[in-house]
């Protein structure tokens, strides 16, 4: 029996062909090659139709729609959107325990000896929520959606540049109620994205920064991670009240919602748009 060549199988996968199609078997090489040409032609037609629909009708890619859906939900919960710098300092990372001896330091894109592209949103949000609480003396609920950068392994679930949406509540939840509030926020987020309860689960994981996190997984893939305080990191930021926060990976969520095999279809790209390859 004959199977698609490596090149043929990669092309079918690139065009969003199914696993069953990729693993199909044929009596002869001629039958295989004929089947490949037919499948490629049909998959190209489908991709072009979806790209045309995006440009003529939808006008918004799925990853942007995922981020917008979460933003709309958060603003409905009285969270305020903030925008903070992409470039942060070495000292800010050190306050997150990521110093030159920490293994995560090797994943950081350093611009010079003192500055880097942020690998996470948390350092900036610590500062902003602290200052807003100081000014108002009231609970603070803020969120940010923005790019983060890490020298990640180039696997199917990782990219060097990715989008995070972090929401955080400071001094809004009584001591002892943080975990339940984090779970409530997580459930509301999944409801906003129309993800049924039986399609995601909460998993407690160890974290090199926060000690432990409560992660949201869809089909075994982490799409969000939450933590809460008071926490041992807080004093370095001048934060002493209770807080609850969750970070959502926008491309990971989009990938999971579309049951895609690779995250690169939904990130910043010049090879894909809205999950579809541009070489069609």
C-alpha positions as CSV (number, residue, x, y, z in Angstrom):
1,X,0.0,0.0,0.0
2,X,1.1,3.6,-0.8
3,X,0.8,6.6,1.5
4,X,1.3,10.3,0.7
5,X,4.9,11.4,0.5
6,X,6.3,13.6,3.2
7,X,6.0,16.6,0.9
8,X,2.4,15.8,-0.1
9,X,1.4,15.1,3.5
10,X,2.9,18.5,4.6
11,X,1.1,20.3,1.9
12,X,-2.3,18.7,2.8
13,X,-1.7,19.6,6.4
14,X,-0.8,23.2,5.5
15,X,-4.1,23.4,3.6
16,X,-6.1,22.2,6.7
17,X,-6.6,18.7,5.4
18,X,-7.9,16.2,7.9
19,X,-5.8,13.6,9.7
20,X,-7.8,10.9,8.0
21,X,-6.9,12.3,4.6
22,X,-3.2,12.7,5.4
23,X,-3.1,9.0,6.5
24,X,-5.0,7.6,3.6
25,X,-3.6,4.6,1.8
26,X,-3.6,3.7,-2.0
27,X,-3.0,0.7,-4.1
28,X,-0.5,2.4,-6.4
29,X,1.7,5.5,-6.6
30,X,-0.3,6.7,-9.6
31,X,-3.6,6.5,-7.5
32,X,-1.8,8.3,-4.7
33,X,-0.6,11.1,-6.9
34,X,-4.0,11.5,-8.5
35,X,-5.7,11.6,-5.1
36,X,-3.2,14.2,-3.9
37,X,-3.8,16.5,-6.9
38,X,-7.6,16.2,-6.4
39,X,-7.3,16.9,-2.7
40,X,-4.9,19.8,-3.1
41,X,-7.2,21.4,-5.7
42,X,-10.3,21.1,-3.4
43,X,-8.5,22.3,-0.3
44,X,-7.0,25.3,-2.2
45,X,-10.5,26.2,-3.4
46,X,-11.8,26.0,0.2
47,X,-9.0,28.2,1.5
48,X,-9.5,30.8,-1.2
49,X,-13.3,30.9,-0.4
50,X,-12.6,31.4,3.3
51,X,-10.1,34.2,2.6
52,X,-12.6,35.9,0.2
53,X,-15.3,35.6,2.9
54,X,-13.0,37.3,5.4
55,X,-12.3,40.2,3.1
56,X,-15.8,40.6,1.7
57,X,-18.0,39.8,4.7
58,X,-16.4,39.1,8.1
59,X,-13.7,41.8,8.1
60,X,-12.3,40.5,11.4
61,X,-10.0,37.6,12.0
62,X,-10.8,34.9,14.6
63,X,-8.0,35.8,17.0
64,X,-9.1,39.5,17.0
65,X,-12.7,38.3,17.6
66,X,-11.6,36.1,20.5
67,X,-9.8,39.1,22.1
68,X,-12.7,41.4,21.5
69,X,-15.2,38.9,23.0
70,X,-13.1,38.8,26.2
71,X,-12.7,42.5,26.3
72,X,-16.5,43.1,25.9
73,X,-17.1,40.6,28.8
74,X,-14.6,42.3,31.1
75,X,-15.9,45.8,30.4
76,X,-19.3,44.4,31.2
77,X,-17.8,43.4,34.6
78,X,-16.6,47.0,35.1
79,X,-12.9,46.2,34.3
80,X,-11.0,49.1,32.7
81,X,-8.7,48.5,29.8
82,X,-5.1,49.8,30.1
83,X,-2.2,50.0,27.7
84,X,1.4,49.7,29.0
85,X,4.9,49.6,27.4
86,X,6.2,46.7,25.4
87,X,9.7,47.4,26.6
88,X,10.4,46.8,30.3
89,X,13.5,46.9,32.5
90,X,15.7,44.2,33.8
91,X,14.8,45.4,37.3
92,X,11.1,44.8,36.7
93,X,11.9,41.2,35.6
94,X,14.0,40.7,38.7
95,X,11.0,41.7,40.9
96,X,9.3,38.7,39.2
97,X,12.2,36.5,40.4
98,X,13.5,36.3,36.8
99,X,17.2,37.4,37.3
100,X,20.3,36.4,35.3
101,X,20.4,33.0,37.1
102,X,16.7,32.1,36.4
103,X,16.2,29.7,33.5
104,X,13.5,31.9,32.0
105,X,16.1,34.6,31.5
106,X,17.3,32.7,28.5
107,X,13.9,33.1,26.9
108,X,14.0,36.9,27.1
109,X,14.6,39.1,24.1
110,X,17.2,41.5,25.5
111,X,17.5,44.9,23.8
112,X,20.6,45.9,25.9
113,X,21.9,45.3,29.4
114,X,19.0,47.0,31.0
115,X,15.9,46.6,28.8
116,X,14.0,43.8,27.1
117,X,10.8,43.0,25.2
118,X,8.3,42.0,27.9
119,X,7.8,38.2,28.2
120,X,4.6,38.8,30.3
121,X,2.2,41.6,31.1
122,X,2.3,41.1,34.9
123,X,5.2,43.5,35.8
124,X,3.5,46.5,34.3
125,X,0.1,45.6,35.7
126,X,1.5,45.4,39.2
127,X,2.6,49.0,38.9
128,X,-0.6,50.3,37.3
129,X,-3.0,48.6,39.7
130,X,-0.9,49.7,42.7
131,X,-0.9,53.3,41.7
132,X,-4.6,53.4,40.8
133,X,-5.5,51.9,44.2
134,X,-3.2,54.5,45.9
135,X,-4.9,57.3,44.1
136,X,-8.5,56.2,44.6
137,X,-8.4,54.2,47.8
138,X,-10.9,51.9,46.1
139,X,-10.8,48.4,44.6
140,X,-9.2,48.3,41.1
141,X,-10.2,46.1,38.2
142,X,-8.1,46.4,35.1
143,X,-7.1,44.4,32.0
144,X,-4.6,44.6,29.1
145,X,-4.4,42.8,25.8
146,X,-0.9,43.1,24.2
147,X,2.1,41.3,22.6
148,X,4.6,39.4,24.7
149,X,7.9,37.9,23.5
150,X,9.7,34.7,24.5
151,X,12.4,32.5,22.9
152,X,10.0,29.6,23.1
153,X,10.6,26.2,21.4
154,X,9.1,26.4,17.9
155,X,6.5,23.7,18.5
156,X,2.9,23.5,17.4
157,X,1.8,25.4,20.5
158,X,4.5,28.1,20.8
159,X,5.6,31.3,19.1
160,X,8.2,33.9,19.8
161,X,5.6,36.7,19.7
162,X,2.1,36.0,21.1
163,X,-0.8,37.9,22.5
164,X,-1.9,37.8,26.1
165,X,-5.0,39.3,27.8
166,X,-4.5,39.7,31.5
167,X,-7.2,40.8,33.9
168,X,-6.7,41.5,37.6
169,X,-8.8,42.6,40.6
170,X,-7.0,44.3,43.5
171,X,-8.6,44.8,46.9
172,X,-11.9,43.6,45.5
173,X,-12.2,40.2,47.1
174,X,-12.2,39.3,50.8
175,X,-9.3,37.1,52.1
176,X,-10.3,33.4,51.5
177,X,-12.5,34.1,48.5
178,X,-9.8,34.5,45.9
179,X,-9.8,31.0,44.4
180,X,-13.6,30.9,44.0
181,X,-13.5,34.4,42.3
182,X,-10.8,33.2,40.0
183,X,-12.9,30.1,39.0
184,X,-15.9,32.4,38.5
185,X,-13.9,34.7,36.2
186,X,-12.6,31.7,34.3
187,X,-16.1,30.2,33.8
188,X,-17.5,33.6,32.7
189,X,-14.6,33.9,30.2
190,X,-15.4,30.5,28.7
191,X,-19.1,31.4,28.5
192,X,-18.2,34.6,26.7
193,X,-16.3,32.5,24.2
194,X,-19.3,30.0,24.0
195,X,-17.2,27.1,25.3
196,X,-19.4,24.5,26.9
197,X,-18.4,23.5,30.5
198,X,-17.7,19.9,29.4
199,X,-15.1,21.1,26.9
200,X,-12.7,22.6,29.4
201,X,-11.2,21.8,32.8
202,X,-9.3,23.4,35.7
203,X,-5.8,22.0,36.3
204,X,-3.5,23.0,39.2
205,X,0.1,23.4,37.9
206,X,3.5,24.3,39.4
207,X,4.9,27.7,38.3
208,X,8.5,28.9,38.4
209,X,7.2,32.5,39.2
210,X,3.9,32.1,41.1
211,X,4.5,28.7,42.8
212,X,1.2,27.3,41.7
213,X,-1.4,28.4,39.1
214,X,-4.9,27.4,38.2
215,X,-4.9,26.7,34.5
216,X,-7.7,26.4,32.0
217,X,-7.2,23.5,29.5
218,X,-9.2,22.7,26.4
219,X,-8.5,19.2,25.1
220,X,-5.4,19.0,27.2
221,X,-3.9,22.3,26.0
222,X,-3.4,25.2,28.4
223,X,-5.2,28.3,27.2
224,X,-5.2,30.4,30.3
225,X,-3.5,30.6,33.7
226,X,-4.6,32.2,36.9
227,X,-3.1,33.1,40.3
228,X,-4.0,35.1,43.3
229,X,-2.5,37.0,46.3
230,X,-1.4,38.1,48.8
231,X,1.7,36.4,47.3
232,X,5.4,36.4,48.1
233,X,6.1,38.6,45.1
234,X,3.7,41.4,46.2
235,X,5.9,43.2,48.7
236,X,8.5,44.0,46.0
237,X,5.7,45.9,44.2
238,X,4.2,47.6,47.2
239,X,1.1,45.6,46.9
240,X,-0.4,44.3,50.2
241,X,-4.1,43.7,49.4
242,X,-5.9,40.6,48.0
243,X,-5.8,40.2,44.3
244,X,-7.0,37.8,41.6
245,X,-5.6,37.6,38.1
246,X,-5.9,35.4,34.9
247,X,-3.9,35.6,31.8
248,X,-5.4,34.3,28.5
249,X,-3.3,33.2,25.5
250,X,-5.3,34.6,22.6
251,X,-3.7,32.5,19.8
252,X,-3.9,29.4,22.0
253,X,-7.6,30.0,22.6
254,X,-8.2,30.6,18.9
255,X,-6.3,27.5,18.0
256,X,-8.3,25.4,20.5
257,X,-11.6,26.8,19.4
258,X,-10.8,25.9,15.8
259,X,-9.4,22.5,16.7
260,X,-6.3,23.5,14.8
261,X,-3.0,21.6,14.8
262,X,-0.7,24.6,14.9
263,X,-0.8,28.0,16.7
264,X,1.1,29.8,13.9
265,X,-2.1,30.0,11.8
266,X,-3.6,32.5,14.2
267,X,-0.7,34.7,15.3
268,X,1.1,37.6,13.6
269,X,2.1,36.1,10.3
270,X,2.8,36.8,6.6
271,X,2.2,33.1,5.8
272,X,-1.3,32.7,7.2
273,X,-4.4,34.8,7.6
274,X,-7.3,33.8,9.8
275,X,-6.1,30.2,9.8
276,X,-5.7,30.0,6.1
277,X,-2.4,29.7,4.2
278,X,-1.5,32.5,1.8
279,X,0.3,30.3,-0.7
280,X,-2.9,29.1,-2.4
